[in-house]
C-alpha cells in the first residue's frame, strides 16, 4: 500500500487517515496486499523502514470492504442456485485470511430484498434520526475517554481497557462463552465483540451492556461461523 523506493511516501492506507478506505471485491486483491493491512489496522500507523531511516505514517482509518459470497455471486441466495463447483466457494473465501477477518469488527451478509419488502409501507427510521443517535453515542464515548490519551471511541480501546469498560452480566458471560466455543473465536474476536456490544448499548442509550446488545454483536461475526462456505 505504501510506495517503495529511496524516498518513502504515504500510500492509500495513510492517505485514508481519519477517513474511510473502501475496498470493493475484497478477494480480488492479492493476498500479500491484504496482509499488509494487518499491522496498520492494529497499530493505527504504517512503519516504513530503510537502511538509514524508519518513518511512521499515521493510519487511523475505517476499513469498509465488500465482496460476493462466491465467484458466481449466488451462494446462499434465497431463489437462485449457486453454480460454483465443489470447493470453489471455500477457495474464494480463503483468499481473506483469518487474522485479517479478526481485525474487522462487523461481518454483515446482505441478502436480496424481496419486492414485497421494497414496496411495504412500514415506518422506518429516518437518516436524520439515525444521525442524531450516532452523534449522541460518539459524544458519550468522547466523555468516557476524556482522560485517556489518544483514545476517542470504543474501537480504539486496547485489550486491558476493554475488560474495564465492557462489563457484562452473568447471562452475557454464558452467551459469549457459548459463542466462543461454538464458533471457535479468537481472543481478538472476543475483544471486538465486546467493543461492538458497548457501541450498540451506546446507540441504544443504555449505560450497561445487556444480553441483547451482546447477541447482536455476536451475529455480526458471520464469517466466523462454521460451515459458512459449505
Backbone as a ProteinNet text record, in pm:
[ID]
protein_1_A
[PRIMARY]
XXXXXXXXXXXXXXXXXXXXXXXXXXXXXXXXXXXXXXXXXXXXXXXXXXXXXXXXXXXXXXXXXXXXXXXXXXXXXXXXXXXXXXXXXXXXXXXXXXXXXXXXXXXXXXXXXXXXXXXXXXXXXXXXXXXXXXXXXXXXXXXXXXXXXXXXXXXXXXXXXXXXXXXXXXXXXXXXXXXXXXXXXXXXXXXXXXXXXXXXXXXXXXXXXXXXXXXXXXXXXXXXXXXXXX
[TERTIARY]
80.7	0	85.6	202.9	290.5	390.3	425	518.5	658	730.5	866	964.9	1092.8	1196.9	1283.7	1373.4	1465.3	1397.1	1287.3	1214.2	1073.1	1053.9	920.8	816.1	699	588	461.8	367.6	243.5	163.5	106.4	21.2	-124.7	-208.3	-352.1	-394.4	-325.1	-362.8	-343.3	-228.1	-201.6	-286.4	-312.8	-396	-540.1	-579.1	-713.9	-719.1	-610.8	-604.2	-721.8	-789.7	-908.8	-1023.8	-1020.8	-1128	-1162.8	-1218.5	-1263.7	-1182.8	-1135	-1069.8	-1166.3	-1220.1	-1317.1	-1251.1	-1261.2	-1206.1	-1320.6	-1346.9	-1453	-1397	-1480.4	-1438.9	-1311.9	-1320.9	-1204.6	-1121.2	-1180.3	-1096.8	-1017.9	-1049.9	-978.7	-842.4	-819.1	-687.3	-590.3	-463.8	-363.8	-357.6	-341.5	-340.3	-226.1	-112	1.7	-32.8	-112.7	-154.6	-247.9	-342	-436.6	-366.8	-267.3	-198.2	-120	-80.9	-9.9	-95.4	-227.3	-316.6	-325.6	-280.9	-297.3	-228.4	-105.8	-31.3	-93.1	-123.4	-185.5	-324.5	-401.1	-533.4	-522.3	-413.6	-392.6	-327.3	-226.5	-146.4	-183.2	-267.2	-312.8	-196.3	-97.1	15.4	83.3	156.1	233.2	379.9	461	604.1	680.6	756.8	841.7	987.4	1055.8	1194.7	1288.7	1393.8	1500.1	1632.5	1739.9	1870.4	1909.6	1879.1	1923.6	1811.7	1689.2	1579.6	1456.3	1377.6	1249.2	1144.1	1036.3	934.4	799.6	726.8	590.4	491.4	395.9	287.9	159.3	80.2	-47.5	-142.4	-219.1	-312.4	-433.5	-497.7	-618	-738.6	-768.8	-873.8	-981.5	-1097.1	-1205	-1206.3	-1186.9	-1187.9	-1330.3	-1377.3	-1505.9	-1477	-1518.8	-1490.9	-1617.6	-1625.2	-1739.7	-1689.3	-1772.3	-1735.4	-1860.7	-1853.3	-1958.8	-1938.3	-2044.3	-2027.9	-1953.9	-1942.1	-1873.7	-1846.3	-1769.5	-1740.1	-1863.9	-1964.9	-2084.6	-2179.6	-2165	-2244.2	-2374.7	-2404.8	-2536.2	-2531.2	-2416.5	-2411	-2502.1	-2585.8	-2682.4	-2795.1	-2809.3	-2918.7	-3051	-3155	-3281.4	-3355.6	-3325.9	-3402	-3315.8	-3193.8	-3109.9	-3005.1	-2971.8	-2879.3	-2735.7	-2646	-2503.6	-2451.6	-2373.6	-2321.7	-2172.3	-2116.5	-1974.6	-1952.5	-1842.9	-1812.5	-1770.3	-1750.9	-1710.3	-1579.3	-1578.4	-1457.7	-1428.1	-1501	-1472.5	-1503.9	-1617.1	-1657.3	-1555.7	-1512.4	-1415.8	-1283.5	-1238.3	-1112.5	-1125.3	-1241.8	-1267	-1260.6	-1328.1	-1329.6	-1195.3	-1119.6	-991.6	-886.1	-917	-824.3	-810.7	-908.3	-904.4	-869	-755.8	-705.7	-786.3	-780.9	-846.3	-795.7	-663.2	-612.2	-662.9	-683.6	-738.3	-885.5	-961.8	-1102.9	-1119.9	-1028	-1031.9	-1029.4	-964.2	-946.5	-1062.5	-1159.6	-1277.3	-1392.3	-1445.4	-1545.3	-1677.7	-1725.3	-1858.6	-1851	-1908.9	-1924.4	-2074.9	-2123.1	-2267.3	-2299.8	-2381.6	-2426.6	-2551.3	-2543.8	-2655.1	-2732.2	-2853	-2934.6	-3025.1	-3067.7	-3155.6	-3285.7	-3335	-3460.4	-3573.8	-3676.9	-3789.5	-3873.2	-3954.5	-4040.7	-4138.5	-4195.1	-4290.8	-4226.3	-4100.3	-4030.7	-4001.9	-3966.5	-3936.8	-4059.8	-4176.9	-4299.3	-4379.4	-4330.3	-4403.2	-4404.5	-4512.7	-4529.8	-4498.5	-4419.8	-4388.3	-4302.1	-4318.1	-4244.3	-4099.3	-4007.8	-3865.5	-3802.2	-3686.9	-3614.7	-3547.8	-3563.7	-3506.1	-3355.8	-3286.3	-3141.7	-3106.2	-3188.8	-3161.1	-3174.2	-3269.4	-3285.8	-3167.4	-3123.7	-3008.4	-2883.9	-2867.1	-2751.6	-2750.4	-2865.7	-2873.7	-2831.1	-2872.6	-2830.9	-2680.7	-2624.5	-2480.1	-2403.1	-2449.7	-2383.2	-2385.8	-2499.5	-2510.5	-2418.8	-2410.4	-2322.9	-2176.2	-2136.4	-1997.6	-1965.6	-2061.6	-2039.6	-2021.6	-2098.7	-2087	-1948.9	-1900	-1768.8	-1656.8	-1673.3	-1573.3	-1560.9	-1673.9	-1672	-1612.3	-1641.7	-1590.1	-1437.3	-1378.7	-1233.4	-1166.3	-1234.3	-1184.4	-1046	-1019.2	-890.4	-788.9	-826.8	-737.8	-668.4	-539.4	-463.8	-477	-507.6	-515.9	-625.5	-726.9	-842.5	-966.8	-1043.6	-1158	-1290.4	-1282.5	-1405.2	-1382.3	-1489	-1480.3	-1384.1	-1381.4	-1297.9	-1149.7	-1109.4	-967.7	-920.5	-1010.2	-972.1	-870.3	-762.3	-672.7	-737	-680.4	-741.4	-759.3	-660	-671.7	-786.3	-818.4	-927	-1062.7	-1066	-1190.8	-1248.6	-1162.3	-1207.4	-1267.8	-1217.4	-1266.7	-1396.1	-1403.3	-1516.4	-1633.8	-1604.2	-1709.7	-1749	-1804.6	-1850	-1981.7	-1993.5	-2117.5	-2166	-2297.2	-2354.2	-2334.9	-2385.6	-2365.6	-2428.1	-2548.3	-2613.4	-2531.7	-2475.7	-2392.5	-2267	-2207.7	-2086.5	-2115.1	-2230.6	-2268.1	-2288.6	-2357.5	-2381.8	-2251.5	-2162	-2035.7	-1947.3	-1946.3	-1868.1	-1917.5	-2048.8	-2106.8	-2069.2	-2077	-2042.4	-1895.2	-1809.2	-1666	-1635.5	-1701.3	-1674.1	-1731.2	-1852.9	-1918	-1857.1	-1818.1	-1763.6	-1611.9	-1549.4	-1403.4	-1339.7	-1394	-1346.7	-1212.6	-1134.7	-1003.8	-1018.9	-909.4	-909.4	-933.3	-882.2	-902.9	-1050.3	-1114.8	-1257.8	-1339.3	-1296.5	-1362.8	-1363.2	-1247.9	-1238.3	-1327.6	-1329.2	-1407.2	-1556.6	-1600.3	-1741.6	-1780.7	-1694.9	-1724.6	-1727.5	-1635.4	-1634	-1761.1	-1800.1	-1920.1	-2044.3	-2050.4	-2166.5	-2173.9	-2058.2	-2056.5	-2110.5	-2075.7	-2124.5	-2274.5	-2321.5	-2465	-2541.7	-2487.2	-2550.1	-2550.8	-2441.1	-2435.2	-2540.6	-2557.8	-2657.8	-2799.3	-2817.7	-2949.5	-2970.4	-2867.3	-2878.1	-2871.1	-2809.3	-2801.2	-2666.2	-2668.6	-2544.2	-2474	-2549	-2489.7	-2505	-2416.5	-2425.9	-2523.8	-2636.2	-2737.9	-2714.5	-2782.9	-2764.8	-2800.6	-2906.1	-2945.5	-2840	-2767.7	-2660	-2546.2	-2516.5	-2409.9	-2449	-2575.5	-2623.1	-2615.7	-2648.8	-2641.8	-2497.5	-2404.7	-2263.6	-2210	-2253.6	-2208.5	-2255.6	-2378.5	-2430.3	-2358.2	-2281.6	-2204	-2070.6	-2051.5	-1930.4	-1966.2	-2042.8	-2095.6	-1986.4	-1872	-1766.1	-1687.5	-1718.6	-1655.4	-1735.7	-1856.1	-1942.4	-1891.8	-1892.2	-1855.4	-1955.6	-1905.4	-1994.9	-2047.9	-1998.9	-2049.5	-2027.4	-1916.3	-1887.7	-1909.5	-2000	-2030.4	-1936.4
-119.9	0	127.2	119	235	228.3	339.4	343.1	306.4	233.5	193.9	281.5	268.3	346.2	417.3	501.8	573.1	671.4	730.6	828.5	777.4	711.6	658.2	768.8	740.2	834.2	763.5	837.1	773.9	716.2	598.8	535.2	545.5	458	469	455.3	368.9	349.3	477.4	541.2	664.6	780.5	781.7	887.6	878.5	761.3	743.1	777.6	831.4	864.9	955.4	916.9	988.3	987.3	890.2	877.9	732.2	704.2	569.6	516.2	392.9	322.6	215	230.1	135	44.5	-86.4	-185.8	-268.5	-252.7	-328.2	-461.4	-566.2	-700.3	-743.1	-751.6	-776.8	-898.3	-1013.6	-1130.3	-1115	-1013.2	-994.2	-928.1	-870.3	-814.9	-929.2	-909	-1009.8	-1028	-1152.1	-1179.3	-1105.1	-1093.2	-1022.4	-876	-816.9	-677.8	-665.5	-759.6	-755.1	-775.5	-863.5	-892	-771	-681.9	-560.5	-474.3	-485.2	-400.8	-442.1	-561.9	-610.4	-522.1	-482.7	-400.8	-262.1	-187.1	-56.8	-63.1	-169.2	-182	-203	-264.1	-290.7	-172.3	-113.5	-9.9	132	143.5	272.8	358.7	291.7	360.5	264.4	320.6	241.6	274.6	173.5	192.4	150.8	244.1	217.5	220.6	109.9	100.3	88.5	167.8	161.7	147.1	132	107.9	220.5	345.6	459.6	530.9	492	567.6	479.4	512.1	446.4	555.6	548.5	652.9	592.8	660.3	620.9	717.4	662.6	743.3	712.1	812.5	785.6	709.7	617.7	537.6	497.8	596.6	571.5	582.5	473.5	475.7	372.5	391.5	293.3	212.9	82.4	-4.1	-51.2	-27.9	-79.7	-162.1	-286.7	-374.5	-448	-482	-558	-675.1	-778	-896.4	-977.2	-1053.8	-1150.4	-1273.2	-1350.9	-1470.8	-1582.5	-1572	-1672.7	-1612.5	-1679.4	-1622.5	-1594.2	-1680.6	-1657.7	-1558.4	-1539.4	-1439.6	-1489	-1619.1	-1667.4	-1765.3	-1778.2	-1866.8	-1810.4	-1897.7	-1860.3	-1771.2	-1760.3	-1680.1	-1753.5	-1681.8	-1749.9	-1806.4	-1757.6	-1801.1	-1861.4	-1810.8	-1859.4	-1957.2	-2055.2	-2159.9	-2124.1	-2147.4	-2124.3	-2230.3	-2185.9	-2278.2	-2306.9	-2260.9	-2285.3	-2432.9	-2487.4	-2628.3	-2657.4	-2785.1	-2824.5	-2758.4	-2701	-2638.8	-2499.4	-2454.3	-2323.3	-2211	-2222.2	-2116.4	-2104.6	-2220.3	-2218.4	-2157.4	-2191.9	-2135.2	-1985.1	-1942.4	-1799.5	-1722	-1774.2	-1705.2	-1712.8	-1819.4	-1837.5	-1738.5	-1660.1	-1555.8	-1448.8	-1442.8	-1347.7	-1427.1	-1399	-1478.6	-1455.9	-1554.9	-1543.6	-1425.4	-1405	-1289.9	-1155.6	-1143.3	-1018.6	-1004.9	-1113.8	-1109.7	-1076.5	-1125.4	-1096.4	-946.8	-873.4	-729.5	-646.4	-713.5	-645.3	-665.6	-558.4	-566.7	-627.8	-588.8	-628.7	-707.9	-828.1	-907.5	-914.3	-844.5	-837.6	-900.5	-1004.3	-1068.7	-995.5	-940.2	-863	-952.1	-989.4	-1077.7	-994.1	-1049.2	-974	-933.8	-815.6	-765.8	-802.4	-864.1	-905.9	-785.8	-806.4	-699.6	-653.6	-747.8	-712.5	-623.1	-653.1	-570.7	-431.3	-422.9	-292.3	-203.7	-265.3	-187.5	-172.7	-228.9	-219	-74.8	-38.2	98.8	111.6	18.1	24.1	146.6	198.2	317.2	278.9	354.7	330.8	453.8	433	542.1	627.8	758	847.9	862.4	908	928.2	1030.9	1134.8	1237.4	1180.8	1089.8	1027	936.3	861.8	773.9	857.4	964.7	1053.4	1107.6	1145.4	1200	1096.3	971.9	865.9	843.3	847.8	828.8	942.6	1066.1	1181.6	1170.8	1133.3	1118.8	1008.3	896.5	786.3	828.5	904.1	949.8	1050.7	1134.3	1228.8	1154	1048.4	966.8	900.5	854.6	790.9	893.5	1011.4	1117.1	1149.7	1153.3	1179.9	1062.5	940.9	819.9	815.9	859.6	851.9	988.7	1080.2	1218	1224	1137.8	1140.4	1043.1	973.4	875.2	938.7	923.9	983.3	900.2	966.8	905.8	798.9	805.1	716.4	803.9	793	882	807.7	676.2	599.8	454.7	377.1	238.4	154.7	178.6	97.5	109.5	218.5	243.5	187.4	123.7	69.9	-43.5	-41.2	-156.5	-266.7	-386.7	-502.1	-481.5	-420.1	-403.3	-310.4	-215.3	-122.2	-184.2	-277.4	-345.5	-415.8	-480.8	-551.8	-456.7	-335	-236.6	-170.6	-136.2	-59.7	-149.3	-265.4	-351.2	-462.6	-425.1	-522.4	-585.6	-718.1	-787.6	-869	-897.1	-971.6	-1121.9	-1201	-1346.1	-1408.5	-1363.9	-1417.2	-1385	-1266	-1226.1	-1310.6	-1341.5	-1424	-1564.6	-1620.3	-1753.7	-1751	-1647.4	-1634.1	-1621.3	-1537.7	-1515.4	-1639.5	-1709.2	-1832.1	-1937.5	-1949.2	-2045	-2009.5	-1881.2	-1835.9	-1860.2	-1832.3	-1852.2	-1998.9	-2088.4	-2231.4	-2285.4	-2245	-2297.4	-2242	-2114.1	-2051.6	-2059.7	-2101.9	-2109.2	-1973.1	-1873.6	-1736.5	-1716	-1623.4	-1591.5	-1488.1	-1463.7	-1362	-1223.3	-1201.4	-1071.8	-1051.5	-1158.4	-1150.1	-1127.4	-1187.1	-1167.9	-1020	-956.6	-813.5	-730.6	-764.4	-684.7	-701.6	-819.1	-839.2	-750.2	-742.2	-658.1	-510.3	-468.1	-327.9	-294	-383	-359.8	-359	-451	-454	-327.4	-272.8	-146.8	-32.8	-35	67.1	52.4	-71.4	-95.1	-42.9	-66.2	-14.8	138	199.1	345.6	399.7	334.1	377.9	363	265.5	243.8	331.4	408.8	494.6	418.4	299.4	215.2	230	243.8	255.1	120.4	11.8	-121.4	-199.9	-296.8	-385.8	-497	-499.7	-601.1	-722.7	-830.8	-955.3	-937.3	-858	-838.5	-760	-671.3	-597.3	-693.1	-782.8	-880.7	-978.1	-1021.6	-1114.9	-1051	-923.4	-854.6	-844.9	-815.4	-806.1	-940.6	-1049	-1183.2	-1217.8	-1178.3	-1213.8	-1140.1	-1035.9	-964.4	-1032.5	-1154	-1231.3	-1344.1	-1316.1	-1420.7	-1501.5	-1439.7	-1513.2	-1603.8	-1596.6	-1686.4	-1815	-1819.1	-1932.6	-2055.9	-2170.8	-2296.6	-2326.7	-2368	-2405.8	-2290.1	-2168.2	-2053.4	-2075.4	-2140	-2164.7	-2310.6	-2378.3	-2514.3	-2617.3
0	0	0	63.3	66.8	-48.5	-106.9	-219	-172.8	-256.3	-223.4	-298.2	-262.3	-329.2	-228.2	-278.7	-189.9	-98.1	-145.6	-64.9	-36.9	78.1	109.7	114.1	59.2	58.8	106.4	162.1	208.7	92.9	115.8	15.1	54.2	-1.5	17	163.1	238.3	378.5	458.4	443.3	516.7	464.8	334.9	278.7	329.3	379.6	435.1	583.4	639	781.7	821.7	929.3	978.4	877.7	787.9	689.8	667.2	550.9	515.5	398.2	409.9	299.3	252.1	131.1	77.7	-25.3	-4.1	-96.1	-152.1	-281.1	-346.4	-396.5	-395.8	-438.9	-365.3	-234.9	-149.1	-189.5	-221.6	-255.3	-385.4	-465.2	-591.1	-571.3	-453.1	-423.8	-394.5	-426.2	-392.9	-241.8	-200.3	-56.5	12.8	-53.6	5.9	32	-55.9	-38.1	81.6	93.1	204.1	338.1	340.7	466.4	516.6	425.5	465.5	557.6	545.8	625.5	771.5	803.8	940.2	1043.1	1016.1	1112.6	1131.2	1024.6	1045.7	1107	1080.3	1141.3	1291.3	1334	1476.8	1546.7	1483.7	1549	1505.4	1402.6	1350	1299.7	1247.4	1185	1088.1	991.7	896	915.7	933.9	954.8	829.8	775	658.2	704.3	689.1	734.6	615.5	620	520.9	594.7	520.3	582.6	677.4	638.6	717.3	793.1	769.3	829.6	848.4	948.8	973	992.9	917.5	920.5	957.1	1046.2	1081.1	1016.7	942.6	886.1	963.3	995.5	1065.8	974.9	1032.8	951.8	1035.4	1095.7	1174.9	1081.6	1011.9	910.6	941	879.9	889.3	759.9	772.4	655	627.1	505.1	458.5	333.9	333.3	220.1	178.8	51.5	1.6	-80.4	-89.2	-165.8	-198.3	-304.6	-334.7	-246.4	-220.9	-137.5	-209.5	-342.6	-422.7	-560.3	-645.5	-777.5	-862.9	-857	-939.2	-873.7	-741.8	-671.1	-612.4	-624.3	-580.4	-463.4	-397.9	-280.7	-171.9	-113	-8.4	-61.5	-192.7	-249.1	-225.2	-182	-149.2	-270	-391.7	-508.8	-619.2	-638.8	-747.2	-693.9	-776	-733.4	-769	-675.1	-697.4	-794.8	-893.9	-995.3	-976.2	-866.2	-838.7	-807.4	-855.3	-833.1	-690	-656.3	-521.8	-479.4	-363.6	-309.8	-361.3	-464	-524	-425.6	-356.5	-262.5	-149.8	-96	13.1	-30.5	-151	-201.3	-222	-268.1	-290.3	-158.6	-55.5	73.6	145.1	118.3	187.3	140.5	35.3	-6.8	100.4	190.1	301.3	426.2	486.5	598.1	725.7	813.4	943.2	1025.4	1033	1109.1	1057.5	925.7	872.6	909.7	898.5	936.6	1083.8	1165.7	1309.7	1336.5	1250	1270.9	1215	1154.9	1101.1	1198.9	1251.9	1359.2	1314.1	1197.2	1152.5	1023.2	1023.3	901.4	875.4	777.1	752.4	618.3	621.2	497.6	448.7	328.8	272.8	176.1	214	130.2	40.9	-73.9	-164	-95.9	-130.6	-75	-169.8	-116.3	-199.9	-243.5	-345.1	-395.8	-288.2	-212.5	-107.2	-2	31.9	131.1	76.7	-51.2	-110.3	-119.8	-139.6	-156.7	-28.7	81.7	209.1	258.7	328.4	378	526.3	577.5	720.2	750.2	871.2	913.6	941.9	886.8	910.1	974.1	1034.6	1098.7	992.1	1001.4	901.6	922.2	818.4	826.4	933.9	947.7	1048.7	1189.6	1210.2	1342	1373.2	1272.9	1292.1	1322.2	1246.9	1267.9	1410.2	1461	1596.9	1700.2	1680.2	1772.7	1767.2	1645.7	1630.3	1696.2	1676.7	1737.5	1890.1	1944.7	2089.6	2141.9	2066.7	2108.1	2103.6	2001.9	1993.2	2103.4	2137	2246.8	2378.5	2396.8	2517.7	2523.9	2410.1	2406.9	2428	2373.6	2394.7	2542.7	2610.4	2754.7	2830.9	2787	2852.7	2850.6	2739.4	2724.5	2737.2	2802.4	2812.9	2875.5	2972.4	3041.2	2980.7	2873.3	2810.2	2690.4	2683.3	2574.6	2446.7	2336.9	2204	2192.8	2278.5	2267.7	2264.8	2156.6	2138.7	2119.2	2095.2	2074.2	2114.4	2120.9	2167	2083.5	1952.4	1863.5	1894.9	1959	1984.9	2119.3	2193.3	2324	2312.8	2391.1	2398.8	2483.5	2477.1	2545	2694.6	2760.2	2905	2943.1	2855.7	2884.3	2852.1	2757.3	2723.1	2845.4	2923.3	3042.6	3145.2	3149.1	3245.4	3199.9	3072.6	3020.5	2981.3	2925.2	2869.1	2966.2	3077.9	3176.9	3132.1	3146.4	3110.4	3229.2	3231.5	3343.5	3324	3419.6	3415.1	3291.2	3254.6	3134.6	3009.9	3008.2	2894.9	2885.8	3000	3000.3	2947.6	2987.2	2939	2787.8	2739.9	2596.6	2519.1	2567.7	2497.6	2502.9	2615.3	2628.2	2528.2	2515.5	2421.3	2277.8	2244.5	2110	2080.5	2178	2159.4	2129.4	2202.3	2186.1	2055.6	2021.7	1900.9	1772.9	1776.3	1656.3	1649	1758.4	1760.4	1746.4	1816.3	1802.5	1871.5	1819.6	1876.8	1987.5	2059.8	2165.2	2105.4	1984.8	1919.6	1885.2	1835.7	1804.8	1932.3	2040.6	2170.8	2208.7	2198.2	2230.1	2139	2012.5	1917.5	1938.8	1978.6	2011.1	2129	2229.3	2345.3	2307.2	2222.3	2178.1	2100.7	2010.4	1930.4	2018.9	2115.4	2205	2289	2327.9	2402	2314.4	2186.8	2094.3	2069.9	2056.8	2039.1	2160.2	2279.8	2401.6	2402.1	2357.1	2349.4	2253.5	2139.3	2041.1	2095.5	2185.2	2246.5	2369.7	2407.5	2524.9	2655.1	2653.7	2773.2	2841.4	2972.4	3048.1	3060.4	3058	3071	2941.9	2923.4	2808	2843.1	2775.4	2801.6	2712.1	2746.6	2671.5	2524.7	2496	2356.7	2278.1	2347.3	2280.1	2243.3	2333.8	2311.3	2200.2	2200.6	2098.5	1960.4	1950.5	1822	1773.7	1865.5	1828.7	1779.8	1842.8	1803.9	1663.3	1629.4	1497.3	1384.7	1419.4	1318.6	1290.5	1340.7	1309.5	1213.5	1109.1	1021.1	952.1	920.2	851.2	945.2	1074.5	1170.8	1188.3	1133.6	1156.2	1081	1150.5	1085.7	975.6	860.4	751.7	671.5	695.5	618.7	470	437.7	296.3	258.2	326.5	291	350.9
[MASK]
++++++++++++++++++++++++++++++++++++++++++++++++++++++++++++++++++++++++++++++++++++++++++++++++++++++++++++++++++++++++++++++++++++++++++++++++++++++++++++++++++++++++++++++++++++++++++++++++++++++++++++++++++++++++++++++++++++++

